[in-house]
Amino acid sequence: METFTIEGGRPLSGTLRIHGAKNAALPILAAAVLAEGQFHIYDVPHLKDIDVMLQILTALGATATHADGCVSLDTTSISISHVPDDLMGQMRSSIFLVGPLLTRLGEVTISRPGGCAIGERRIDLHLNGLTALGAKIEESEGYIIFRAKQLRGTNIFLSFPSVGATENIMLAAVLAKGTTRICNAAREPEIIDLANFLNAMGARIRGAGTDTIEINGVARLRPVSYRVIPDRIVAGTHILAVGMAQGHIALSNTIPEHLTALIEVARSCGVEIKAYHDIMEMKCSNRPRGYDRIITSPYPGFPTDLQAQLMAFLSLARGTSVIKETVFEGRFKHVNELARMGASIYVDLGSAFIRGVSRLSGTTVEATDLRAGAALVLAGLAAEGTTVVEQVHHIDRGYERLEWQLQQLGASIARTTA
Ligand code: UD1
């Protein structure tokens, strides 16, 4: 079991380059199945979920290497249509492979997808979308089998702008016959990145980043080289870290527009933020102010993936703050752990009411999921004394060596393997 040991109370300083976005890289790697040949994909972070995706692609017949952030992937020999059960169970994003494999091989078998334990994570919108495109879906003994000779474009309305379902439908529609229109599509930057990647391969996708995406099916796609966008959630985590631990840092390889909602909240709370080109500089030298009411919602709203870290930040702010989580039910597992460090938080009806305290105290806490884990690390940076964060493997799903990143910024944090 690996843990982080953090000595709190040190202001942060220095510069850090933000790594590529996991949530953009995963569907992009799945998209590579749609063409035969050699891809080079840059700025792919070294994370557990990426490793699992590369292991799955290898099990399906591809060859893949991942060194210094570059994935070299040869998809020529993909011929297996059954995603291995143990790998499927380890990562929900393996669902992205369904569209590409179905298009390429005409049949796919998966077991029900796994992933972080944050509320009920259904896949009905993925299944409805694929059915609308002409896939026949059969469920038997824990497996889902998809079959289709040729997918056909159609209009698909999403009852919720699901990121994964929007991406999955895009992946299935690029080589379908005719035009697909996704209405109420998700607008996350990672959707635009996937569309840019597919268009570079020869796809015809318009409207990514708006709520209507139109995909004109093409006959074939070609392999390309591509660089993944920076991870906005990692950058956002460091902005909140400075707000909590205080100090003055600069982040490079960022796209500030992707963080508009967080920047707005952090600035109102007293964090000074400047952005120029791909650099963001932030400074905080006083205890932040609370924020009246934040509601997580699909992009461009406040991201659910920064909700836990924001809660840690607000737990030390002056005054009372309210956070309402609307994207994932049950994404409040960090509340109890923050309370063990001295935070005063009360949860009712999907909202957290946070009464800011003047100090947190280090203790042993457990990372229950990826973002909850990041929130506890931030709390540890600002707390008095020593904080030990257990179950660090959850954090490793989304942050490439978070301890190293924070060490670059002067934090006292070490990884220990028991
Ligand atoms: C993606 C991100 C994740 C982020 C989330 C919301 C990746 C790999 N992961 O996850 O980090 O927290 O977006 O920004 O990109 N839903 C259904 N039926 C479905 C699909 C989703 O009801 O078929 C519901 C979910 O239960 C959830 C909500 O829609 O309540 C949002 O899910 P979705 O946008 O699909 O998130 P993911 O793509 O899983």
Boltz pocket constraint, residues with backbone or C-beta under 6 A from the ligand:
constraints:
  - pocket:
      binder: B
      contacts: [[A, 22], [A, 23], [A, 24], [A, 26], [A, 93], [A, 120], [A, 121], [A, 122], [A, 123], [A, 124], [A, 125], [A, 126], [A, 127], [A, 160], [A, 161], [A, 162], [A, 163], [A, 164], [A, 165], [A, 190], [A, 304], [A, 305], [A, 326], [A, 327], [A, 328], [A, 329]]
      max_distance: 6.0
